[in-house]
């Protein structure tokens, strides 16, 4: 019986390499794709009950607008809004929210 000899070349392992990358922590808002007030409140970390009233104000109307209970991108840039949730009972909570519009 003949022993089969492996003739494939062998290579040493590559040296470890460190790589880094940035993660965009701001949600992206695609032009023409609306974000509902409820989704915006969730992204801002506000809890939304069944009978809560949600309002959104934009501080960058040249980048994004508020229409039909949604935030809508108009131009590339940084969209800044303030989200307010008023629960059926209790105190209203307001938080800022920033989107990147590509």
C-alpha positions in Angstrom: 0.0 0.0 0.0 1.3 3.4 -1.0 1.0 6.3 1.4 -0.5 9.4 -0.3 1.6 12.4 0.3 -0.1 15.8 0.5 1.5 18.1 -2.0 -0.5 21.2 -1.4 1.6 24.2 -0.3 1.3 25.4 3.3 1.2 29.0 4.4 1.8 30.5 7.8 -1.1 32.3 9.5 -1.4 36.0 8.9 -0.4 38.4 11.6 -3.3 39.9 13.6 -4.5 43.3 12.3 -6.6 45.8 14.2 -9.2 47.7 12.2 -11.6 50.3 13.4 -14.8 51.9 12.0 -17.4 54.4 13.0 -21.0 53.6 13.5 -23.5 56.3 12.8 -25.7 56.5 15.9 -28.2 58.8 14.3 -31.1 57.1 12.4 -31.1 57.8 8.7 -34.0 59.4 6.9 -34.2 58.8 3.2 -35.6 61.6 1.1 -39.3 61.1 0.5 -39.6 58.3 3.1 -41.7 59.5 6.0 -41.2 58.5 9.7 -44.4 58.4 11.7 -44.7 60.4 14.9 -45.0 57.1 16.8 -41.8 55.8 15.4 -40.0 59.1 16.1 -41.2 58.9 19.7 -39.9 55.4 20.1 -36.5 56.4 18.5 -36.3 59.3 21.0 -36.8 56.8 23.9 -40.3 58.0 24.8 -42.9 55.5 25.7 -46.2 55.9 23.8 -49.4 54.7 25.4 -52.6 53.9 23.4 -54.2 57.3 24.1 -51.0 59.4 24.1 -50.9 62.6 22.0 -47.6 63.0 20.1 -46.4 66.3 18.6 -43.2 66.9 16.6 -41.7 70.3 15.8 -38.8 70.7 13.3 -36.0 73.1 14.0 -34.5 72.5 10.6 -37.4 73.1 8.1 -35.0 73.4 5.2 -33.9 69.8 5.8 -37.1 68.1 7.0 -40.7 69.0 7.5 -43.7 67.7 9.5 -46.7 66.7 7.4 -49.6 64.3 8.0 -48.3 63.1 11.4 -44.9 62.2 9.9 -41.5 63.6 9.5 -40.5 63.9 5.8 -37.0 64.6 4.5 -36.7 67.5 2.0 -32.9 67.9 1.5 -29.6 66.3 2.5 -28.3 67.4 5.9 -29.1 67.0 9.6 -32.8 66.9 10.5 -33.5 68.1 14.1 -36.9 67.7 15.7 -38.4 67.9 19.2 -40.8 65.1 20.0 -43.4 65.6 22.8 -45.5 62.8 24.1 -48.5 63.7 26.3 -50.0 60.6 27.9 -53.7 60.3 28.7 -52.7 60.8 32.4 -49.6 62.4 33.7 -46.9 64.8 32.6 -45.8 65.3 29.0 -42.2 64.4 28.1 -40.2 66.2 25.4 -36.9 65.0 23.8 -34.8 66.0 20.9 -34.2 63.7 18.0 -31.7 64.0 15.1 -31.8 62.2 11.7 -29.2 62.1 9.0 -30.8 62.8 5.6 -28.7 61.3 2.8 
